[in-house]
């Protein structure tokens, strides 16, 4: 792994890419980022969940799964109207109602209220146009991204917590596909914490993949052999 101001970078095969993402995710989890009731705010916990969903998995491929997830997280954000749950036609209708009220208030010599309703009418028209524009853009952005952008740039992820990109580099002879995966933690203090934890993981590399205890009792029953002693089991140890 290479560490620089731009993040933590790994070069290798798909397994290396997946493990790099797992290590950083584990380091962030150990730092408590995933816990909204801890020292970090709920927004960072959500950002962690987004990263955990996007990071490459062992059963995925770059061109299909990561491509699709990258396009999905790159969607144009919702505008004010969409966040309010209003369609463009609903905002246009409300704008018309506000404009009618404005005319009525002018007839009643209530100029101040008329101006307020007129301004609200304009706001609703603008919000409707914004929602319609964002909706139209989303209709094409998935196709544009998946078929055009990924031919020109790496697959990327970016939120408040993490900035990352992964791309296929070259085919390295008999080693198959090779990739470059770079992940940066956007908060400097948290990044230093993650760096320390990644160094600790390197010291424990032999135990990184040993997460499931082996079922030695099944082997004993099948083969009639005595299982090897567990690390804390001295009752079966023998000396020559």
DAQUI-V469278 format. One line per field, one symbol per residue. phi: phi as a letter, one per 30 degrees, with the letter a starting at -180 (. if undefined). A space follows every 10 residues. Layout:
phi->???
This chain:
phi->.ccbddkccb bldddddddd dddddddddd djddcdccdc dddddddddd ddddeecddc bddcddeddd dddceddddd ddddicdedd dddddddddd dddddddcic dddddddddd dddddddddd dddddddddc ddddddcbdd dcbddbbabd cbbbbbbdcb cchddidcbb bcbccdcddd ddddeddddd dddcedcdcd cbdddddddd ddcicddddd ecccdcdbbd
